[in-house]
């Protein structure tokens, strides 16, 4: 299979993301993965997002960098949690408004962790 992604992706559930639709109360979700091009969120509290929804996003990387961006939901999928009688929504969000410096910071963050985890021990 040919990889079509423009940006390297880091799987991590450690980033808490505040998100909101314009003029609504913010909600909180955690990442499934992140790249310089977007973010995958695991929604909580029966939150619902649909393809095309525009969101204000706010989160802090573990290197201390605060990220503010606008994103568009490009896909949404319901996932069954194995071993539990529970389902959760995952959504893929493309960054549509993010300054170049912040995008570069996310890229460096992803590569620094991937490079450290790929080194022989």
Backbone torsions as a table, in degrees:
resi	resn	phi	psi	omega
1	UNK	NA	136.6	-179.1
2	UNK	-88.8	129.3	177.5
3	UNK	-75.6	123.2	-177.4
4	UNK	-105.1	-1.5	-177.9
5	UNK	-70.5	143.2	177.4
6	UNK	-84.2	-23.0	-174.4
7	UNK	-125.8	141.5	175.4
8	UNK	-65.8	141.7	-173.4
9	UNK	-115.3	140.3	177.9
10	UNK	-114.3	123.0	175.1
11	UNK	-79.6	120.8	178.4
12	UNK	-158.2	138.9	176.6
13	UNK	-110.3	11.9	-172.4
14	UNK	-92.0	-3.8	-178.0
15	UNK	-99.9	121.0	176.0
16	UNK	-88.9	130.7	-176.1
17	UNK	-119.9	126.5	170.0
18	UNK	-90.1	129.7	178.8
19	UNK	-135.1	152.6	175.0
20	UNK	-158.7	149.8	167.4
21	UNK	-79.1	153.9	-176.9
22	UNK	-50.2	131.5	174.6
23	UNK	68.2	13.6	176.7
24	UNK	-111.0	162.6	178.5
25	UNK	-64.9	136.7	-179.6
26	UNK	-65.6	149.4	171.4
27	UNK	-116.2	168.7	-179.9
28	UNK	-124.0	140.5	174.9
29	UNK	-143.1	170.3	175.8
30	UNK	-117.7	151.9	-178.9
31	UNK	-73.0	150.9	164.0
32	UNK	-100.3	-39.7	174.4
33	UNK	-158.5	166.8	-178.0
34	UNK	-146.2	147.5	172.0
35	UNK	-145.4	175.3	177.3
36	UNK	-68.1	-15.3	-179.4
37	UNK	-96.1	-17.4	-178.3
38	UNK	173.7	-167.8	-172.2
39	UNK	-148.7	145.2	173.2
40	UNK	-108.5	126.6	-179.1
41	UNK	-112.6	145.0	170.8
42	UNK	-100.9	109.4	-175.2
43	UNK	-73.3	150.4	179.6
44	UNK	-121.7	166.8	172.3
45	UNK	57.7	35.0	178.6
46	UNK	57.8	26.4	175.4
47	UNK	-62.8	147.6	-179.8
48	UNK	-127.7	127.8	172.3
49	UNK	-127.5	146.2	-178.7
50	UNK	-119.0	155.9	176.2
51	UNK	-52.6	135.0	178.7
52	UNK	94.3	-16.9	178.5
53	UNK	-59.7	136.2	175.9
54	UNK	-99.6	135.3	-174.2
55	UNK	-129.8	147.2	165.4
56	UNK	-91.7	130.1	-177.3
57	UNK	-119.0	142.2	176.9
58	UNK	-144.4	126.4	176.9
59	UNK	-157.7	165.4	179.6
60	UNK	-121.7	128.7	175.7
61	UNK	-75.2	159.7	-178.7
62	UNK	-65.6	-14.5	176.1
63	UNK	-85.2	4.2	176.8
64	UNK	94.6	-9.1	-178.6
65	UNK	-71.3	122.9	176.3
66	UNK	-83.3	130.8	-178.5
67	UNK	-116.3	127.7	171.5
68	UNK	-121.5	127.8	-177.9
69	UNK	-154.1	162.7	168.9
70	UNK	-108.5	141.9	-179.2
71	UNK	-136.8	159.9	177.5
72	UNK	-120.6	131.1	176.4
73	UNK	-69.2	122.4	-179.0
74	UNK	-107.4	-17.5	172.8
75	UNK	-158.6	157.7	179.8
76	UNK	-144.8	136.3	-176.9
77	UNK	-145.0	138.5	175.9
78	UNK	-91.1	129.3	-176.5
79	UNK	-116.0	133.0	175.1
80	UNK	-88.1	130.9	179.2
81	UNK	-82.4	114.8	-177.0
82	UNK	-65.2	135.9	179.0
83	UNK	84.6	-5.2	178.6
84	UNK	-130.3	151.9	177.7
85	UNK	-90.1	62.5	-171.1
86	UNK	-144.4	146.7	174.4
87	UNK	-123.5	152.8	-179.7
88	UNK	-140.2	149.9	176.8
89	UNK	-94.6	136.3	169.7
90	UNK	-115.6	141.5	178.5
91	UNK	-132.6	139.6	174.1
92	UNK	-97.4	128.5	-175.6
93	UNK	-123.4	126.4	176.1
94	UNK	-93.8	131.0	174.7
95	UNK	-69.5	123.2	179.8
96	UNK	-110.7	-21.6	173.8
97	UNK	-136.8	105.9	179.3
98	UNK	-154.3	134.7	-177.6
99	UNK	-74.0	154.4	-175.0
100	UNK	-58.3	-37.9	179.9
101	UNK	-64.4	-39.6	178.9
102	UNK	-69.8	-41.5	177.0
103	UNK	-60.0	-42.8	178.9
104	UNK	-64.8	-38.2	177.9
105	UNK	-62.3	-42.6	177.1
106	UNK	-63.0	-43.9	179.2
107	UNK	-59.2	-46.0	178.8
108	UNK	-63.8	-39.8	177.3
109	UNK	-59.3	-49.9	-179.5
110	UNK	-59.7	-49.7	-177.6
111	UNK	-65.4	-36.6	-179.2
112	UNK	-64.5	-40.8	179.3
113	UNK	-72.5	-43.2	178.7
114	UNK	-61.5	-42.3	-179.8
115	UNK	-64.7	-39.7	179.1
116	UNK	-68.2	-36.6	-177.8
117	UNK	-78.2	-19.1	-179.1
118	UNK	-91.6	-7.4	178.5
119	UNK	-71.5	141.6	176.5
120	UNK	-64.7	145.9	-178.1
121	UNK	-94.3	NA	NA
